[in-house]
Amino acid sequence: MTQPEFLPDEVLLHSWTISGRSFAIRVGAIAGIWVVVGLIGDLGNAFWIILLGLPVSAAAVLFNMWVYGELDLWAQHRKTEWFLTNEAIYVCESEGYASEVPLDEIKRINRWPIWSLVVRLRNGTAKTLPIPKAPRDLRRRILAARDAYVSRLQS
């Protein structure tokens, strides 16, 4: 995939794609929570029933994640690439350039859920940057770029 055309004074600061490792951790965490919740009712039963119920519960959880679209996140974004410049964040999907978020429009960036970033814009909308490789580092980079861009605009 090629990056979008940047303005002459734009500098590419960082680019990223969805992280397979982070996605696997996310799926494991969600499945683990549901398995534990499902097994809480079985705690009074014999140990072997719980052990046999664990794979069945895990399979049921993964099936429900598939039914409700949790597993589609990877398919939707596996070819998406994000570019951070000194002026904007560009989203390039498999078909090409999709959208742009000017840095001065970013109000704040939330870290919930912990495996993604939710960029809150000044107009009240939110854009999710799903499952980057290092969300804490990416959040820091975006906010630093935004602050530098805003201070450049004000001077």
C-alpha positions as CSV (number, residue, x, y, z in Angstrom):
1,M,0.0,0.0,0.0
2,T,1.3,3.4,-0.8
3,Q,1.1,6.4,1.5
4,P,-1.2,9.4,0.6
5,E,0.2,12.5,-1.1
6,F,1.4,14.9,1.7
7,L,1.6,18.6,1.3
8,P,5.1,19.9,0.6
9,D,5.7,21.0,4.2
10,E,4.3,17.8,5.7
11,V,6.7,15.3,7.3
12,L,5.9,11.7,8.0
13,L,6.4,11.1,11.7
14,H,5.1,7.6,12.2
15,S,3.1,4.9,10.4
16,W,1.5,1.7,11.7
17,T,-0.9,-1.1,11.0
18,I,-3.1,-3.3,13.2
19,S,-1.0,-5.5,15.5
20,G,-1.6,-9.2,15.4
21,R,-0.1,-9.7,18.8
22,S,-2.3,-7.1,20.4
23,F,-5.3,-8.5,18.6
24,A,-4.6,-12.0,20.0
25,I,-4.2,-10.6,23.5
26,R,-7.5,-8.8,23.1
27,V,-9.3,-11.9,21.9
28,G,-7.7,-13.9,24.7
29,A,-8.7,-11.4,27.4
30,I,-12.3,-11.2,26.2
31,A,-12.5,-15.0,25.9
32,G,-10.9,-15.4,29.3
33,I,-13.3,-13.1,31.0
34,W,-16.3,-14.9,29.6
35,V,-14.9,-18.3,30.4
36,V,-14.3,-17.2,34.0
37,V,-17.8,-15.7,34.3
38,G,-19.3,-18.9,32.8
39,L,-17.4,-21.2,35.2
40,I,-18.3,-19.2,38.3
41,G,-21.6,-21.1,38.5
42,D,-19.8,-24.4,38.2
43,L,-17.5,-23.8,41.2
44,G,-19.6,-26.0,43.5
45,N,-19.4,-29.0,41.1
46,A,-16.6,-31.5,40.9
47,F,-13.2,-30.4,39.6
48,W,-13.4,-32.7,36.5
49,I,-16.6,-31.0,35.4
50,I,-14.9,-27.6,35.5
51,L,-12.0,-29.0,33.5
52,L,-14.2,-30.5,30.9
53,G,-16.4,-27.4,30.8
54,L,-13.4,-25.1,30.1
55,P,-12.8,-26.1,26.5
56,V,-16.6,-26.1,25.8
57,S,-16.9,-22.6,27.4
58,A,-14.0,-21.3,25.4
59,A,-15.5,-22.6,22.2
60,A,-18.8,-21.0,23.0
61,V,-17.1,-17.7,23.8
62,L,-15.2,-17.7,20.5
63,F,-18.4,-18.6,18.6
64,N,-20.2,-15.7,20.3
65,M,-17.3,-13.4,19.4
66,W,-17.7,-14.5,15.8
67,V,-21.5,-14.1,15.8
68,Y,-21.3,-10.5,17.3
69,G,-18.5,-9.4,15.0
70,E,-15.6,-9.2,17.5
71,L,-13.5,-11.3,15.2
72,D,-14.3,-9.2,12.1
73,L,-12.1,-6.4,13.5
74,W,-9.0,-8.1,12.1
75,A,-10.6,-8.8,8.7
76,Q,-11.8,-5.1,8.5
77,H,-8.5,-3.5,9.4
78,R,-5.7,-6.0,8.5
79,K,-4.8,-4.0,5.3
80,T,-5.5,-0.5,6.8
81,E,-2.4,1.7,7.3
82,W,-2.3,4.8,9.4
83,F,0.2,7.7,8.8
84,L,1.0,10.4,11.4
85,T,2.5,13.6,9.9
86,N,3.3,16.9,11.5
87,E,-0.2,18.1,10.4
88,A,-2.7,15.2,10.3
89,I,-3.4,11.5,10.7
90,Y,-4.2,9.8,7.4
91,V,-6.2,6.5,7.2
92,C,-5.5,4.4,4.1
93,E,-7.6,1.4,3.7
94,S,-7.0,-1.4,1.2
95,E,-8.7,0.5,-1.6
96,G,-6.5,3.6,-1.0
97,Y,-6.8,6.9,0.9
98,A,-9.9,6.9,3.1
99,S,-9.8,9.9,5.6
100,E,-7.8,12.5,7.3
101,V,-7.9,13.9,10.9
102,P,-6.2,17.3,11.2
103,L,-4.1,17.4,14.4
104,D,-5.6,20.7,15.6
105,E,-9.0,19.0,15.6
106,I,-7.9,16.5,18.3
107,K,-9.3,17.3,21.7
108,R,-8.0,14.3,23.6
109,I,-7.2,10.6,23.2
110,N,-8.7,8.0,25.5
111,R,-7.0,4.6,26.2
112,W,-10.2,2.7,26.8
113,P,-10.4,-0.1,25.7
114,I,-6.7,-0.6,26.6
115,W,-5.9,-2.2,23.2
116,S,-7.1,0.7,21.1
117,L,-7.0,4.5,21.1
118,V,-10.2,6.6,20.8
119,V,-9.4,10.0,19.3
120,R,-12.0,12.6,20.5
121,L,-12.4,15.6,18.1
122,R,-13.4,19.1,18.9
123,N,-16.7,18.7,17.1
124,G,-17.7,15.9,19.4
125,T,-17.1,12.9,17.1
126,A,-14.7,10.1,17.9
127,K,-12.5,8.0,15.8
128,T,-11.1,4.7,16.9
129,L,-7.5,3.6,16.1
130,P,-8.0,-0.1,16.6
131,I,-5.3,-2.3,18.1
132,P,-2.0,-0.5,17.4
133,K,1.3,-2.2,18.3
134,A,2.1,0.1,21.3
135,P,-1.0,2.2,22.1
136,R,0.7,4.1,25.0
137,D,3.6,5.2,22.8
138,L,1.3,6.0,19.8
139,R,-0.9,8.2,22.1
140,R,2.2,10.1,23.3
141,R,3.5,10.6,19.7
142,I,0.1,11.9,18.4
143,L,-0.3,14.3,21.3
144,A,3.3,15.6,20.9
145,A,2.7,16.1,17.2
146,R,-0.6,17.9,17.9
147,D,0.9,20.2,20.5
148,A,3.8,21.1,18.2
149,Y,1.4,21.7,15.3
150,V,-0.9,23.9,17.4
151,S,2.0,25.9,18.8
152,R,3.3,26.4,15.2
153,L,-0.2,27.6,14.1
154,Q,-0.3,30.1,17.0
155,S,3.1,31.7,16.3
